[in-house]
Amino acid sequence: MSVRQLASVFAIVSAVTFAQAPQKAEKAWTAPHLADGHPDLQGVWTNATLTPLQRLPQFANKATLTEAEAKEGLSILTDSLTAVNEEAK
Protein backbone atom coordinates (compact mmCIF):
# COMPACT_ATOMS: atom_id res chain seq x y z
CA MET A 1 0.00 0.00 0.00
CA SER A 2 1.45 3.35 -0.99
CA VAL A 3 1.78 6.31 1.28
CA ARG A 4 -0.94 8.14 -0.68
CA GLN A 5 -3.40 5.26 -0.26
CA LEU A 6 -2.55 4.92 3.42
CA ALA A 7 -3.12 8.66 3.93
CA SER A 8 -6.46 8.42 2.12
CA VAL A 9 -7.61 5.53 4.29
CA PHE A 10 -6.52 7.39 7.42
CA ALA A 11 -8.40 10.52 6.31
CA ILE A 12 -11.60 8.55 5.61
CA VAL A 13 -11.44 6.68 8.93
CA SER A 14 -10.79 9.96 10.79
CA ALA A 15 -13.69 11.69 9.05
CA VAL A 16 -16.09 8.84 9.85
CA THR A 17 -14.94 8.71 13.45
CA PHE A 18 -15.38 12.43 14.06
CA ALA A 19 -18.63 12.65 12.10
CA GLN A 20 -20.48 10.24 14.37
CA ALA A 21 -23.18 11.72 16.54
CA PRO A 22 -21.92 12.62 20.00
CA GLN A 23 -22.73 10.13 22.71
CA LYS A 24 -25.23 11.07 25.38
CA ALA A 25 -23.48 12.57 28.35
CA GLU A 26 -23.41 10.22 31.30
CA LYS A 27 -25.13 11.27 34.49
CA ALA A 28 -22.75 13.12 36.80
CA TRP A 29 -21.32 11.02 39.62
CA THR A 30 -22.68 11.74 43.07
CA ALA A 31 -21.20 10.49 46.30
CA PRO A 32 -23.13 7.73 48.06
CA HIS A 33 -25.11 8.70 51.14
CA LEU A 34 -26.24 6.81 54.20
CA ALA A 35 -29.89 6.36 55.10
CA ASP A 36 -29.75 9.45 57.34
CA GLY A 37 -28.50 11.60 54.44
CA HIS A 38 -24.89 11.96 55.57
CA PRO A 39 -22.14 11.10 53.07
CA ASP A 40 -20.91 7.51 53.18
CA LEU A 41 -17.28 7.82 54.28
CA GLN A 42 -16.68 4.11 54.74
CA GLY A 43 -13.47 2.78 53.28
CA VAL A 44 -9.79 2.61 54.00
CA TRP A 45 -8.42 5.63 55.83
CA THR A 46 -4.84 6.07 56.93
CA ASN A 47 -3.00 8.51 59.12
CA ALA A 48 0.37 7.58 57.65
CA THR A 49 1.36 11.11 56.75
CA LEU A 50 3.53 13.80 58.24
CA THR A 51 1.42 16.56 56.74
CA PRO A 52 -0.14 18.49 59.60
CA LEU A 53 -3.82 19.36 59.32
CA GLN A 54 -3.25 22.71 61.00
CA ARG A 55 -0.43 25.19 60.76
CA LEU A 56 1.85 25.76 63.69
CA PRO A 57 0.67 28.78 65.71
CA GLN A 58 3.63 30.94 64.70
CA PHE A 59 2.72 30.50 60.99
CA ALA A 60 -1.07 30.76 61.38
CA ASN A 61 -1.49 34.11 59.61
CA LYS A 62 0.97 33.50 56.76
CA ALA A 63 -0.27 32.42 53.33
CA THR A 64 3.13 30.99 52.35
CA LEU A 65 6.30 30.07 54.16
CA THR A 66 9.87 30.81 53.22
CA GLU A 67 12.22 27.88 52.86
CA ALA A 68 13.78 28.70 56.24
CA GLU A 69 10.35 28.83 57.92
CA ALA A 70 9.37 25.52 56.32
CA LYS A 71 12.57 23.91 57.63
CA GLU A 72 11.89 25.39 61.08
CA GLY A 73 8.35 24.00 61.08
CA LEU A 74 9.56 20.59 59.92
CA SER A 75 12.16 20.59 62.67
CA ILE A 76 9.51 21.40 65.30
CA LEU A 77 7.20 18.65 64.02
CA THR A 78 10.04 16.12 63.82
CA ASP A 79 11.11 16.92 67.38
CA SER A 80 7.56 16.54 68.69
CA LEU A 81 7.09 13.21 66.86
CA THR A 82 10.39 11.95 68.21
CA ALA A 83 9.29 12.88 71.74
CA VAL A 84 5.97 11.07 71.28
CA ASN A 85 7.75 7.96 69.99
CA GLU A 86 10.18 8.02 72.91
CA GLU A 87 7.27 8.24 75.38
CA ALA A 88 5.55 5.29 73.71
CA LYS A 89 8.56 3.01 74.26
N, C-alpha and C positions, 0 to 999 in steps of 0.2 A: 504494500500500500504506500503510495507516495505521500509526501508531506502535504501536498495540496488536498488530497483526498482525506487524509487524517484531520486536517484543519476544518474541512467542510463537515465531516461527521461530528467533530467536537462542537462546531457552531450550531448545528441542528439540534444536538442533544442539549446544549446549553439553552437554546431558545425554547425548546419544549419544556425543559425543567422550570425555567423562570416564568413561562406563560401559564402554568397551571394555576387554577384558582387557589387563593390563599386558604389555608386550613382554618377552621373555626378556632378561635382562641380558647384555650382551656380555662376552666374556672380557676380563679386565683386561690392559692393555698391558704388555708386558715388553720391556726394552731388548734389542736384538740382541747376540749374543755371537759371538766368534771361535771357531774350531775348538778352540783351547786353553782355552776357558772364560772368557777375559777379556772385558770389555765392549768392544763395537765403537765406538771413539771417532773413526772416520773422519768427515770432513766439513770444513766451513770453520771455521777457528779464526782469531781475530784478537787481536792484542795492542794494538789501537788504543784504549787506555783509560788514564786517568791514575789510576785507582783502584789503590792499592798492595795487594798480596796479604798484606803483613804490616804491622803497625803500626810506627811509628818507635820505637826503643828507649825514649825518654823517656816514651812513652804506653803501653808494653806492659802495665802492670798496671791500666789504667783501663778501665772498662766503657764510659764515654761521655766525650766531650770537650766542654769549654766552647767557645763561639764563638771566643774568643781563642786557645785551644789549637788549634782546627781551622785557623784562619788561619795560626798559626805553623807547623803541620805542612805546610800547602799551600805556604807560602813556602819551607820547607826543600826540599820536593820540586821545586818550580819552579826553585829555584836549582841543584839537582843536575842536573835535566834540561837546563837551559841550559848548564851546564858540559859535559855529555856532548855536546850538539849542537855546541858550540864546538870541542871536541876532534876531532869527526868531520869538520870542515871542512878 
